[in-house]
Amino acid sequence: MAAAPDPSSVRFPGPWHDVDWHHFDVRANGLKFHAVECDPAGSPDRQLVLLLHGYTEFWWGWRHQLRALTEAGYRAVAVDLRGYGDSDKPPRGYDGWTLAGDTNGLVRSLGHRTATLVGNADGGLVCWATAALHPRVVDRIAVLASPHPRALRREVLLHRAQRSAFLSGFLHNQLPRVGERRLVHHDARFVDHYFRRLSSPQWQQGTDFADTVTRNRSALQIPYVAHSSLEYRRWAFRSQFRPDGATFMKQMDVRLTVPVLALRGADDPYIFERPLTRSGRYASRFAYVEIPDSGHFAHQEQPEAVSRQLLGFIST
């Protein structure tokens, strides 16, 4: 049996499309986080854009946006979230409050007072939570395939199609160890199935898709990553039946005053349009945009379109 990948294996060297990655560690909220940017100077006088990845991914999912945002003059930083990649992997702390605290600490530790937060899927939940619980550090948020948690809960409860699409990935992962084994079985073959099921055929036909799946399969097999990735979803599901979940949802019932951009791949079979558009009731300045010819991973499937939307949003 081959040895499990080392956490440092996600510290890919450059160049990639003429980009040299600058890898560094950041201490925040009691943990060490692995962070990546294109500019080794890491100038704090540039506006910070913090990129937060989604389920079964790591910083690499934002490779295209790191380059585009940096070239546009921003300080773009992608991190491995708690439990992923080469960041620390504690056994607990995957609740909304702690994750928001991680982001709050990261902004400060990177030498900034505020940041634009950009998140995909689980990373988007972190954006919503940070904006509600730590509003002083947030300039604006952009979420991709990540509705406001209250809007998502409502749609899952009231609409069968969204409930079926969303909960199928939650229920069979609630049992300890069973979900972890499923994720890493056969060289993390789950990642290949997961990306194929949720992405567009157009992306799947290219070499970028194969490379992305290969890198994510390896990263998911880093010790404790499978467990940590499932803990995000286990807390999200189980907390709905506990007092802490009710408290979190109550604290999320605020109308944000910062600008919010919600993006969705037009062909996303996992998150439908309605929960994202209905997220607008939790933001006073809200815009919803669909990205054509893409599924759940629009930032990788149609990177130029997503980067264009982000640049237009941040510059306003």
Backbone bond lengths (Angstrom), bond angles and torsions (degrees), N, CA, C in turn:
res aa  C-N    CA-C-N  psi(-1)  N-CA   C-N-CA  omega(-1)  CA-C   N-CA-C  phi
1 M - - - 1.467 - - 1.533 109.42 -
2 A 1.319 116.62 131.72 1.454 120.87 -178.84 1.519 110.21 -69.55
3 A 1.330 114.99 148.41 1.458 119.85 178.62 1.519 109.82 -69.23
4 A 1.330 115.18 149.12 1.465 120.38 178.24 1.525 109.81 -65.98
5 P 1.314 118.07 146.60 1.470 120.47 179.63 1.523 111.54 -61.09
6 D 1.308 115.56 145.40 1.456 120.53 175.40 1.533 109.11 -76.11
7 P 1.348 118.11 145.99 1.469 119.28 177.73 1.520 113.80 -54.34
8 S 1.330 116.93 -32.75 1.465 119.74 -178.84 1.520 112.96 -69.49
9 S 1.339 117.13 -7.67 1.464 120.16 -178.86 1.527 112.43 -65.81
10 V 1.347 118.27 -16.92 1.468 120.53 177.98 1.524 112.01 -85.60
11 R 1.300 117.94 0.54 1.468 121.58 177.90 1.524 108.58 -88.56
12 F 1.315 115.61 70.79 1.460 121.15 -174.86 1.521 110.54 -67.51
13 P 1.323 116.85 137.17 1.466 119.24 175.09 1.523 110.55 -80.20
14 G 1.303 116.48 164.38 1.460 120.98 172.61 1.516 109.12 -94.63
15 P 1.323 117.55 -174.66 1.469 122.62 -4.42 1.523 112.00 -83.50
16 W 1.315 114.50 151.67 1.463 123.62 170.27 1.522 106.37 -126.18
17 H 1.323 116.04 111.77 1.464 120.74 -175.15 1.533 110.50 50.69
18 D 1.341 114.88 45.62 1.468 123.03 178.97 1.528 112.69 70.27
19 V 1.323 117.45 14.75 1.467 120.93 178.47 1.523 109.02 -106.75
20 D 1.325 116.23 131.38 1.461 121.92 171.89 1.519 107.89 -103.41
21 W 1.320 116.23 122.05 1.460 120.21 -177.79 1.522 110.99 -78.79
22 H 1.308 115.77 137.15 1.461 121.80 174.06 1.522 108.00 -106.68
23 H 1.327 116.32 111.17 1.461 122.53 -179.28 1.525 109.73 -98.73
24 F 1.317 116.66 137.96 1.459 120.32 177.28 1.524 109.08 -156.09
25 D 1.317 116.23 166.13 1.460 122.90 -179.41 1.520 110.24 -107.74
26 V 1.329 115.46 145.13 1.459 122.30 178.98 1.522 107.94 -130.34
27 R 1.327 116.69 133.28 1.465 121.35 175.67 1.526 108.73 -94.28
28 A 1.324 115.61 127.90 1.461 119.92 179.39 1.516 109.59 -156.64
29 N 1.326 115.99 137.26 1.467 121.93 176.39 1.522 112.42 53.87
30 G 1.315 116.49 33.05 1.460 121.54 176.72 1.510 115.30 84.95
31 L 1.339 118.80 3.41 1.459 122.10 -178.49 1.517 111.07 -124.14
32 K 1.340 114.35 163.50 1.458 121.29 171.22 1.522 108.37 -99.42
33 F 1.345 116.11 127.83 1.450 121.88 178.04 1.527 110.06 -113.79
34 H 1.308 115.32 137.66 1.462 121.38 173.54 1.525 108.02 -85.91
35 A 1.327 116.28 127.85 1.460 121.90 -177.92 1.526 109.53 -127.54
36 V 1.338 114.91 155.78 1.469 121.39 -176.71 1.520 109.04 -139.25
37 E 1.314 115.90 138.07 1.460 121.18 171.01 1.513 108.89 -146.74
38 C 1.321 116.53 169.07 1.462 120.90 -178.56 1.522 112.32 -89.02
39 D 1.317 117.05 -29.59 1.458 122.69 -176.28 1.521 109.42 -96.50
40 P 1.328 119.31 110.45 1.468 120.47 -178.43 1.514 113.45 -64.59
41 A 1.346 117.55 -18.29 1.466 119.87 179.29 1.517 111.40 -70.53
42 G 1.330 117.04 -30.10 1.463 120.61 178.49 1.516 112.84 54.16
43 S 1.315 117.73 46.56 1.460 122.07 -171.80 1.527 112.08 -64.15
44 P 1.336 117.67 120.63 1.469 120.35 179.54 1.518 113.93 -74.26
45 D 1.362 117.63 -6.18 1.460 118.68 177.35 1.526 111.73 -83.76
46 R 1.333 117.46 -7.03 1.453 120.99 172.10 1.523 109.90 -85.80
47 Q 1.318 116.87 149.08 1.456 120.64 177.67 1.523 109.73 -65.79
48 L 1.331 117.18 128.72 1.458 122.38 -176.23 1.524 111.00 -82.82
49 V 1.334 115.51 130.32 1.467 122.81 170.42 1.520 106.41 -119.41
50 L 1.324 116.20 114.01 1.463 121.90 -176.46 1.524 108.53 -101.45
51 L 1.333 116.11 123.11 1.461 123.32 -173.26 1.530 110.03 -105.43
52 L 1.338 116.68 123.92 1.459 123.29 -173.53 1.528 109.38 -119.71
53 H 1.313 116.56 120.47 1.469 121.90 -172.39 1.530 112.13 -81.29
54 G 1.335 114.70 177.83 1.451 121.22 -177.39 1.521 113.59 -109.69
55 Y 1.308 114.78 -167.54 1.465 125.25 -175.90 1.527 111.46 -59.97
56 T 1.332 116.54 134.02 1.471 127.68 179.63 1.523 113.15 63.77
57 E 1.325 118.32 11.81 1.455 120.66 179.32 1.534 110.52 -109.85
58 F 1.320 115.61 -166.67 1.466 122.75 173.35 1.524 105.56 -160.82
59 W 1.305 118.45 -167.82 1.464 120.99 -170.82 1.517 113.44 -54.50
60 W 1.327 117.53 -28.75 1.458 122.52 -173.69 1.530 112.61 -58.03
61 G 1.312 118.15 -25.51 1.450 120.47 179.79 1.517 113.47 -60.00
62 W 1.323 117.83 -21.13 1.467 122.16 -177.65 1.523 112.46 -102.89
63 R 1.319 118.71 17.58 1.469 121.55 -174.81 1.530 111.98 -56.32
64 H 1.325 117.06 -42.45 1.464 119.85 -178.13 1.529 111.45 -67.36
65 Q 1.323 116.03 -43.05 1.470 119.80 -178.05 1.520 111.44 -71.95
66 L 1.322 117.92 -32.13 1.466 119.80 175.13 1.527 110.26 -56.17
67 R 1.305 115.32 -46.14 1.467 119.83 -178.66 1.528 111.22 -67.69
68 A 1.332 116.81 -47.95 1.465 120.20 -175.73 1.518 111.63 -64.60
69 L 1.314 117.92 -43.17 1.461 121.44 -178.46 1.528 111.55 -68.77
70 T 1.336 116.58 -38.68 1.460 119.81 178.98 1.525 110.71 -66.03
71 E 1.320 116.43 -43.10 1.463 120.16 179.41 1.526 111.21 -64.20
72 A 1.331 117.00 -25.88 1.462 120.97 179.12 1.521 112.54 -83.46
73 G 1.329 117.44 -1.90 1.462 120.54 175.52 1.503 116.24 102.32
74 Y 1.345 117.42 6.95 1.459 120.33 178.97 1.525 110.25 -96.15
75 R 1.317 115.99 160.82 1.457 119.88 170.59 1.526 107.45 -93.53
76 A 1.303 116.83 96.79 1.457 122.71 -178.63 1.520 109.24 -94.19
77 V 1.332 116.30 125.30 1.461 122.66 -179.11 1.520 108.50 -130.44
78 A 1.319 116.55 125.41 1.459 121.88 173.76 1.524 108.27 -106.94
79 V 1.313 116.18 139.96 1.462 120.05 -178.65 1.527 109.75 -122.66
80 D 1.315 115.32 153.62 1.457 121.01 163.61 1.523 106.59 -80.52
81 L 1.312 116.95 119.46 1.453 119.78 179.69 1.527 110.99 -62.64
82 R 1.294 115.00 163.28 1.469 122.06 173.43 1.537 109.81 -44.43
83 G 1.334 116.15 124.76 1.457 120.18 177.12 1.511 115.42 91.53
84 Y 1.327 118.33 -3.14 1.461 121.86 -176.01 1.521 111.75 -118.85
85 G 1.335 115.65 158.33 1.456 122.19 169.97 1.507 113.64 53.42
86 D 1.335 115.90 -125.74 1.467 120.99 -179.96 1.520 111.45 -105.91
87 S 1.332 117.41 17.60 1.467 120.41 170.90 1.521 109.42 -84.97
88 D 1.334 115.99 164.32 1.464 120.01 178.67 1.521 110.86 -63.22
89 K 1.336 115.08 153.37 1.453 121.62 -174.91 1.529 110.60 -129.56
90 P 1.320 116.99 71.96 1.467 119.41 179.47 1.524 110.44 -69.34
91 P 1.318 118.16 157.73 1.470 120.35 -178.50 1.515 113.90 -71.15
92 R 1.312 117.63 -16.94 1.472 120.27 -178.65 1.527 109.34 -143.44
93 G 1.330 115.37 177.95 1.457 119.93 -179.78 1.514 112.59 104.44
94 Y 1.345 117.57 26.39 1.449 120.94 -177.24 1.526 112.18 -105.11
95 D 1.308 115.45 24.59 1.455 122.11 175.44 1.522 109.90 -88.86
96 G 1.329 115.65 164.79 1.450 120.79 -175.35 1.513 114.28 -60.48
97 W 1.336 117.64 -38.15 1.465 120.25 -178.79 1.525 111.29 -65.53
98 T 1.341 116.20 -46.74 1.463 119.99 -177.01 1.524 110.89 -66.92
99 L 1.319 116.80 -40.54 1.460 119.84 179.52 1.523 111.35 -64.65
100 A 1.320 116.68 -39.67 1.465 119.95 175.27 1.521 110.30 -64.30
101 G 1.322 117.03 -37.22 1.463 120.94 176.69 1.514 111.94 -64.71
102 D 1.327 117.04 -35.56 1.464 120.63 175.41 1.532 110.49 -58.80
103 T 1.327 115.57 -48.22 1.467 119.98 -177.04 1.522 111.16 -66.62
104 N 1.302 116.37 -42.72 1.469 120.27 176.14 1.521 110.65 -56.31
105 G 1.326 116.82 -44.94 1.456 120.84 179.30 1.514 112.83 -67.79
106 L 1.331 116.94 -36.50 1.462 120.12 179.74 1.522 111.60 -63.49
107 V 1.331 116.77 -43.85 1.464 119.66 179.28 1.524 109.95 -57.91
108 R 1.318 116.13 -46.49 1.470 120.34 -179.66 1.526 111.49 -65.09
109 S 1.344 116.28 -45.09 1.467 119.46 -176.63 1.520 112.42 -67.97
110 L 1.317 117.24 -25.56 1.457 120.56 176.45 1.524 112.21 -77.65
111 G 1.328 116.66 -2.48 1.460 121.19 175.45 1.509 114.73 91.52
112 H 1.348 117.15 20.30 1.458 120.82 -177.90 1.526 110.36 -120.65
113 R 1.304 115.03 156.15 1.466 120.27 175.22 1.519 111.69 -89.77
114 T 1.349 116.09 -32.69 1.450 120.65 -179.22 1.524 109.28 -141.88
115 A 1.340 115.23 167.19 1.460 120.02 179.35 1.517 109.66 -155.00
116 T 1.321 115.04 157.46 1.460 121.85 164.01 1.516 106.99 -87.73
117 L 1.311 116.95 129.15 1.459 121.82 179.95 1.522 109.43 -103.68
118 V 1.325 116.11 133.39 1.459 122.30 177.40 1.517 107.32 -127.42
119 G 1.334 116.70 125.26 1.452 119.66 -176.52 1.506 113.47 -140.08
120 N 1.328 115.00 142.98 1.459 122.81 175.70 1.528 109.34 -109.72
121 A 1.337 117.12 131.72 1.469 122.76 175.14 1.533 110.24 54.05
122 D 1.339 118.62 -117.68 1.469 120.44 -179.59 1.523 111.28 -58.79
123 G 1.326 117.00 -34.62 1.455 119.90 176.36 1.516 112.34 -64.73
124 G 1.331 116.52 -29.74 1.452 120.04 175.29 1.513 112.49 -68.51
125 L 1.335 116.60 -38.54 1.464 119.81 174.66 1.522 110.54 -57.89
126 V 1.328 116.40 -39.74 1.466 120.57 178.01 1.528 109.93 -62.70
127 C 1.339 117.10 -38.22 1.472 120.27 177.61 1.523 110.54 -61.94
128 W 1.323 117.48 -50.30 1.469 121.19 179.65 1.522 110.74 -57.55
129 A 1.339 116.28 -46.40 1.467 120.50 -176.86 1.519 111.50 -66.17
130 T 1.328 117.37 -41.67 1.464 120.06 -179.28 1.519 110.75 -65.72
131 A 1.327 116.62 -41.18 1.466 119.92 179.59 1.517 111.95 -63.51
132 A 1.332 117.24 -33.51 1.461 120.97 -179.61 1.521 112.44 -81.32
133 L 1.328 116.85 -38.82 1.469 121.20 -172.56 1.530 113.18 -95.06
134 H 1.331 117.66 -25.51 1.471 122.12 -179.83 1.527 109.29 -133.07
135 P 1.302 118.09 60.15 1.473 120.60 -172.64 1.522 114.24 -62.11
136 R 1.322 118.40 -24.14 1.461 119.81 -176.05 1.519 113.11 -67.10
137 V 1.346 118.16 -22.30 1.466 119.51 -176.97 1.524 112.22 -97.19
138 V 1.321 117.85 0.25 1.466 120.91 -172.51 1.527 110.58 -111.36
139 D 1.336 116.18 121.14 1.468 121.79 173.78 1.516 111.47 -81.62
140 R 1.325 115.63 -42.99 1.449 123.47 -178.96 1.519 108.18 -169.67
141 I 1.321 117.36 163.94 1.462 119.72 177.62 1.525 109.88 -132.81
142 A 1.324 114.69 145.95 1.463 122.13 171.72 1.520 107.04 -125.99
143 V 1.322 116.78 126.56 1.460 121.77 -177.96 1.523 109.06 -119.82
144 L 1.308 115.15 142.05 1.455 121.95 -179.12 1.524 108.81 -121.73
145 A 1.333 116.40 118.72 1.468 122.19 -179.13 1.526 110.80 55.47
146 S 1.320 116.02 40.22 1.461 120.69 -176.15 1.519 110.44 -145.08
147 P 1.332 117.85 89.63 1.457 120.46 179.03 1.525 111.94 -68.39
148 H 1.325 115.58 162.96 1.460 120.23 170.31 1.528 107.86 -57.28
149 P 1.341 118.71 137.94 1.475 119.85 -175.03 1.523 114.19 -57.86
150 R 1.314 118.37 -33.09 1.457 119.87 178.59 1.536 111.13 -72.31
151 A 1.326 116.79 -39.14 1.458 120.16 177.64 1.526 110.99 -66.51
152 L 1.332 116.47 -39.62 1.461 120.13 179.01 1.526 110.54 -65.40
153 R 1.321 117.09 -44.31 1.468 120.05 179.48 1.528 110.85 -58.90
154 R 1.314 116.16 -42.93 1.464 119.98 -179.34 1.520 111.38 -61.93
155 E 1.329 116.68 -44.58 1.454 119.81 -178.18 1.521 111.84 -68.55
156 V 1.324 116.74 -37.29 1.459 120.06 178.10 1.526 110.92 -64.92
157 L 1.321 116.37 -38.09 1.456 120.22 -179.84 1.521 112.57 -72.62
158 L 1.328 117.64 -36.56 1.462 120.63 -169.55 1.523 114.81 -99.47
159 H 1.334 118.10 -18.65 1.457 119.40 -173.34 1.526 110.45 -125.89
160 R 1.318 114.32 118.50 1.460 120.86 -172.31 1.524 112.73 -60.85
161 A 1.334 117.51 -41.66 1.465 119.55 -176.59 1.525 111.70 -62.90
162 Q 1.346 116.45 -45.66 1.459 119.00 178.14 1.521 111.02 -67.09
163 R 1.319 117.09 -37.19 1.468 120.79 177.94 1.517 110.93 -62.02
164 S 1.316 117.11 -45.06 1.459 120.86 -179.51 1.523 111.50 -64.97
165 A 1.333 116.71 -43.55 1.465 120.50 -178.86 1.521 111.88 -65.84
166 F 1.325 116.07 -37.54 1.463 120.69 -171.91 1.526 112.96 -86.29
167 L 1.324 117.39 -46.52 1.460 119.83 -171.59 1.518 113.87 -77.35
168 S 1.325 117.91 -18.19 1.467 118.70 -179.42 1.518 111.74 -60.36
169 G 1.315 117.20 -29.02 1.461 120.17 178.78 1.509 113.78 -86.90
170 F 1.330 116.86 -6.64 1.454 120.71 -178.61 1.525 112.77 -98.34
171 L 1.303 116.56 -45.31 1.460 120.31 -166.77 1.522 113.32 -64.81
172 H 1.339 117.16 -43.19 1.463 117.60 -175.99 1.527 112.50 -79.78
173 N 1.330 117.97 -0.56 1.466 120.69 178.21 1.523 112.96 -103.61
174 Q 1.327 117.33 6.66 1.453 119.57 -177.70 1.525 113.22 -78.30
175 L 1.320 117.91 -24.83 1.459 120.86 -178.49 1.529 110.26 -76.95
176 P 1.327 117.83 129.99 1.470 120.70 178.61 1.524 111.26 -58.18
177 R 1.297 115.96 141.74 1.464 126.34 175.67 1.529 113.27 73.17
178 V 1.329 118.36 -35.56 1.461 119.79 -178.27 1.526 110.49 -63.53
179 G 1.334 116.51 -48.31 1.450 120.30 179.21 1.514 112.35 -63.03
180 E 1.338 116.76 -40.89 1.461 120.53 -179.89 1.522 111.03 -61.18
181 R 1.335 116.24 -44.24 1.471 119.54 -179.91 1.526 110.43 -64.45
182 R 1.303 116.70 -38.18 1.468 120.64 179.61 1.520 110.72 -62.98
183 L 1.317 117.54 -39.23 1.457 120.79 -177.94 1.525 112.78 -68.19
184 V 1.321 117.96 -39.95 1.468 120.20 -173.11 1.523 112.87 -98.19
185 H 1.327 118.15 -5.86 1.466 121.96 -177.42 1.528 110.48 -59.60
186 H 1.338 115.67 140.16 1.465 121.92 178.11 1.527 111.54 53.07
187 D 1.329 115.58 56.66 1.468 120.64 175.59 1.525 111.52 58.16
188 A 1.360 114.73 41.43 1.475 121.87 178.88 1.527 111.54 56.09
189 R 1.324 115.52 44.66 1.468 120.06 178.77 1.530 111.79 -60.64
190 F 1.337 116.15 -22.97 1.467 120.32 177.55 1.529 111.38 -52.84
191 V 1.332 117.28 -37.74 1.469 120.89 -177.19 1.520 110.38 -62.26
192 D 1.322 116.86 -42.64 1.459 119.90 178.89 1.528 110.25 -61.90
193 H 1.333 117.29 -45.97 1.463 120.89 179.56 1.522 110.76 -63.70
194 Y 1.320 116.35 -41.73 1.464 121.97 -177.11 1.531 110.94 -63.51
195 F 1.315 116.69 -46.84 1.463 120.41 -179.19 1.533 111.28 -68.63
196 R 1.320 117.37 -37.95 1.454 119.46 179.15 1.525 112.06 -68.02
197 R 1.309 116.29 -37.48 1.463 120.02 -178.11 1.519 112.06 -68.88
198 L 1.329 117.31 -32.24 1.456 120.30 -171.92 1.529 114.84 -105.00
199 S 1.314 118.48 -6.62 1.465 120.16 -175.96 1.523 111.42 -108.16
200 S 1.307 115.71 172.16 1.454 122.12 -177.16 1.524 111.16 -81.57
201 P 1.344 117.73 146.41 1.473 120.63 176.31 1.526 112.39 -57.49
202 Q 1.318 117.02 -32.16 1.463 120.68 -178.72 1.523 111.22 -60.26
203 W 1.319 117.43 -45.78 1.469 120.79 179.47 1.527 110.61 -67.76
204 Q 1.311 116.53 -38.49 1.465 120.58 -176.28 1.521 113.02 -63.32
205 Q 1.305 117.32 -21.42 1.461 120.83 -178.03 1.523 113.26 -82.25
206 G 1.327 117.44 -9.77 1.456 120.31 -175.94 1.518 113.33 -98.88
207 T 1.325 115.59 167.00 1.466 120.78 179.82 1.519 111.97 -71.43
208 D 1.343 117.88 -26.08 1.458 120.46 179.56 1.522 111.12 -62.88
209 F 1.324 116.92 -36.13 1.461 120.69 178.45 1.521 110.84 -63.61
210 A 1.323 116.88 -49.38 1.460 120.82 -178.97 1.523 111.16 -60.62
211 D 1.324 116.41 -42.43 1.462 120.53 178.77 1.524 111.26 -64.08
212 T 1.328 116.76 -41.92 1.467 121.27 -179.51 1.518 110.69 -63.93
213 V 1.317 117.38 -45.21 1.464 121.06 179.77 1.522 110.49 -62.55
214 T 1.320 116.85 -42.92 1.469 120.33 179.82 1.525 111.16 -60.12
215 R 1.314 116.83 -45.61 1.462 120.61 -179.31 1.525 111.14 -66.01
216 N 1.327 117.79 -40.21 1.456 120.52 -179.45 1.528 112.14 -72.06
217 R 1.316 117.15 -33.35 1.467 119.51 175.72 1.524 110.44 -62.64
218 S 1.315 116.43 -42.34 1.461 119.97 178.62 1.524 111.29 -66.40
219 A 1.346 116.68 -44.92 1.465 120.32 -177.07 1.527 111.90 -64.31
220 L 1.332 117.60 -32.84 1.458 120.28 -179.65 1.522 111.97 -70.21
221 Q 1.343 117.01 -21.26 1.460 120.55 -178.96 1.521 113.07 -90.28
222 I 1.328 117.26 -0.75 1.468 119.48 171.50 1.525 108.21 -59.71
223 P 1.317 119.31 135.26 1.462 120.54 -176.39 1.527 112.90 -50.37
224 Y 1.315 115.46 132.09 1.471 126.99 175.18 1.531 113.88 78.64
225 V 1.332 118.68 -5.44 1.465 118.88 -179.65 1.528 111.04 -68.91
226 A 1.319 117.65 -42.33 1.467 119.96 -179.89 1.523 110.39 -59.10
227 H 1.325 116.35 -44.85 1.462 119.72 178.53 1.520 111.50 -62.25
228 S 1.312 116.23 -46.72 1.467 120.07 -177.45 1.524 111.28 -63.19
229 S 1.328 117.01 -43.31 1.463 119.63 -178.57 1.522 111.03 -61.68
230 L 1.321 117.20 -35.53 1.463 120.56 179.13 1.516 111.84 -75.71
231 E 1.320 117.59 -26.96 1.458 119.67 179.83 1.529 111.60 -64.47
232 Y 1.321 117.66 -31.93 1.466 119.93 174.21 1.522 109.50 -56.97
233 R 1.315 116.17 -48.04 1.449 121.52 -175.39 1.528 111.94 -76.64
234 R 1.293 116.31 -32.35 1.466 118.69 177.77 1.518 110.79 -66.15
235 W 1.332 116.42 -42.48 1.463 117.30 177.97 1.525 110.20 -66.01
236 A 1.324 118.00 -43.04 1.458 121.33 -178.74 1.520 111.35 -58.30
237 F 1.333 117.27 -37.72 1.464 120.40 -179.15 1.532 111.77 -81.06
238 R 1.315 116.85 -51.94 1.465 120.36 -173.47 1.522 112.53 -67.84
239 S 1.326 116.53 -31.38 1.465 118.58 -177.67 1.524 111.93 -67.00
240 Q 1.335 117.59 -17.99 1.456 120.03 178.07 1.528 112.03 -64.58
241 F 1.321 116.43 -18.75 1.462 121.22 -177.36 1.526 112.08 -111.01
242 R 1.342 116.61 13.07 1.465 120.33 -176.98 1.522 109.98 -129.41
243 P 1.333 116.65 161.05 1.471 119.47 179.24 1.518 113.79 -59.28
244 D 1.340 117.94 -33.74 1.466 118.36 -178.70 1.522 111.18 -65.46
245 G 1.334 116.89 -34.46 1.454 119.52 177.08 1.514 112.35 -66.49
246 A 1.339 116.22 -41.35 1.465 119.91 177.96 1.522 110.74 -63.96
247 T 1.333 116.73 -39.23 1.456 120.58 178.77 1.524 111.05 -65.42
248 F 1.329 116.26 -42.81 1.466 120.05 179.82 1.525 110.39 -62.77
249 M 1.316 116.91 -46.74 1.461 119.83 -179.87 1.531 111.36 -62.53
250 K 1.311 117.28 -35.41 1.463 120.08 177.00 1.522 110.69 -65.08
251 Q 1.330 116.50 -41.64 1.458 119.64 179.46 1.523 112.19 -70.53
252 M 1.316 116.88 -23.55 1.460 120.31 177.27 1.525 112.26 -82.51
253 D 1.314 117.11 -8.41 1.468 120.92 -178.07 1.527 110.22 -82.08
254 V 1.318 115.43 63.82 1.464 122.40 178.42 1.527 107.75 -131.42
255 R 1.307 115.34 155.03 1.458 120.54 177.20 1.521 108.65 -99.19
256 L 1.320 116.78 110.96 1.454 121.53 -176.45 1.521 110.26 -67.49
257 T 1.314 115.50 143.92 1.463 120.46 177.32 1.528 112.09 -98.91
258 V 1.336 117.69 -13.15 1.466 119.83 177.70 1.525 109.30 -79.30
259 P 1.333 117.71 153.87 1.467 119.79 177.07 1.535 111.39 -62.99
260 V 1.319 115.79 142.57 1.466 122.34 179.91 1.526 108.76 -129.85
261 L 1.324 116.08 129.60 1.458 122.58 173.84 1.520 108.34 -115.58
262 A 1.325 116.75 124.24 1.461 121.83 177.32 1.524 108.72 -110.68
263 L 1.324 116.46 120.41 1.456 122.88 179.29 1.524 109.70 -110.62
264 R 1.316 115.19 149.23 1.463 120.04 177.87 1.519 108.88 -150.83
265 G 1.337 117.02 134.70 1.452 120.18 170.40 1.522 109.04 -64.32
266 A 1.317 117.28 130.02 1.461 120.81 -173.68 1.524 112.86 -60.15
267 D 1.334 117.32 -23.50 1.460 120.97 -177.88 1.528 112.36 -109.83
268 D 1.317 116.97 21.28 1.461 121.18 -179.38 1.537 109.57 -64.59
269 P 1.344 117.75 117.85 1.460 119.70 179.84 1.524 113.91 -87.30
270 Y 1.328 116.39 0.28 1.467 121.22 -173.77 1.520 111.99 -104.37
271 I 1.330 116.93 -47.60 1.464 122.47 177.49 1.524 108.06 -113.90
272 F 1.328 116.22 119.67 1.457 121.04 -176.88 1.524 110.74 -86.46
273 E 1.309 114.92 173.54 1.463 120.61 -176.12 1.531 112.27 -66.34
274 R 1.334 117.53 -41.61 1.458 120.71 -170.84 1.533 113.89 -57.56
275 P 1.349 121.08 -48.82 1.470 118.09 -179.27 1.521 113.72 -62.14
276 L 1.337 116.87 -29.23 1.457 118.79 178.49 1.520 111.46 -75.47
277 T 1.318 117.82 -44.84 1.462 118.62 179.73 1.522 110.66 -65.74
278 R 1.321 117.39 -36.18 1.458 120.49 179.65 1.531 112.15 -73.11
279 S 1.311 117.12 -12.60 1.462 120.44 174.13 1.521 111.18 -66.12
280 G 1.325 116.73 -17.95 1.453 120.75 -179.63 1.514 113.95 -61.70
281 R 1.318 117.88 -21.37 1.464 119.32 178.76 1.528 111.88 -70.55
282 Y 1.333 116.88 -10.73 1.470 120.46 178.98 1.526 112.02 -104.70
283 A 1.322 116.95 16.16 1.465 121.08 178.42 1.516 108.89 -147.43
284 S 1.314 116.29 131.53 1.468 120.11 -179.63 1.519 112.38 -75.81
285 R 1.340 116.76 -23.08 1.465 121.78 177.19 1.527 107.65 -127.65
286 F 1.325 115.35 99.61 1.461 120.71 -168.21 1.518 110.32 -132.99
287 A 1.330 116.04 136.97 1.466 121.88 175.65 1.520 108.86 -134.04
288 Y 1.317 114.89 139.23 1.469 121.02 178.12 1.517 108.94 -120.07
289 V 1.336 116.44 132.04 1.465 121.63 -178.02 1.524 108.40 -137.10
290 E 1.333 116.01 133.02 1.456 121.02 172.88 1.527 109.75 -97.96
291 I 1.328 115.28 140.71 1.462 122.02 178.90 1.522 107.99 -102.48
292 P 1.337 118.10 114.15 1.475 120.53 -177.08 1.529 112.42 -64.29
293 D 1.323 114.79 156.40 1.469 122.72 172.96 1.524 112.72 57.36
294 S 1.317 115.83 39.41 1.462 119.33 178.43 1.512 110.06 -150.07
295 G 1.338 114.78 156.66 1.449 121.70 178.06 1.512 111.26 -107.44
296 H 1.324 116.03 -130.04 1.463 121.88 -172.31 1.526 112.90 -73.77
297 F 1.330 117.47 -19.73 1.464 121.54 -174.80 1.529 110.10 -114.13
298 A 1.312 116.59 52.04 1.466 120.87 -173.33 1.522 112.16 -57.50
299 H 1.331 118.53 -33.11 1.462 120.74 -179.16 1.518 112.21 -65.62
300 Q 1.344 117.04 -20.01 1.456 120.86 175.91 1.527 111.76 -104.77
301 E 1.312 117.12 -31.33 1.458 121.31 -179.42 1.526 112.17 -74.39
302 Q 1.325 115.98 -41.83 1.468 122.40 178.60 1.536 108.16 -129.98
303 P 1.331 117.49 66.87 1.467 120.40 -171.97 1.523 114.04 -62.93
304 E 1.318 117.81 -36.96 1.470 119.40 -178.70 1.524 110.72 -66.67
305 A 1.318 117.12 -40.13 1.467 120.28 179.44 1.516 111.05 -65.83
306 V 1.328 117.07 -42.90 1.459 120.46 179.45 1.528 110.62 -66.93
307 S 1.327 116.86 -43.41 1.468 119.61 179.69 1.525 110.28 -62.52
308 R 1.307 117.45 -38.39 1.458 121.49 178.47 1.535 110.77 -62.85
309 Q 1.312 116.64 -42.57 1.459 120.50 177.72 1.530 111.36 -64.47
310 L 1.311 116.68 -41.50 1.462 120.47 179.96 1.531 111.14 -65.36
311 L 1.317 116.66 -44.37 1.460 119.82 -179.10 1.523 111.48 -63.88
312 G 1.329 116.93 -41.33 1.446 119.72 177.37 1.510 112.44 -64.81
313 F 1.323 116.23 -37.81 1.465 121.68 -179.46 1.524 111.03 -68.73
314 I 1.322 117.86 -45.89 1.460 121.51 -175.73 1.526 111.34 -69.24
315 S 1.325 116.77 -32.17 1.466 120.25 -175.30 1.528 113.30 -78.92
316 T 1.329 118.33 -12.60 1.470 120.24 -177.71 1.510 111.73 -82.59
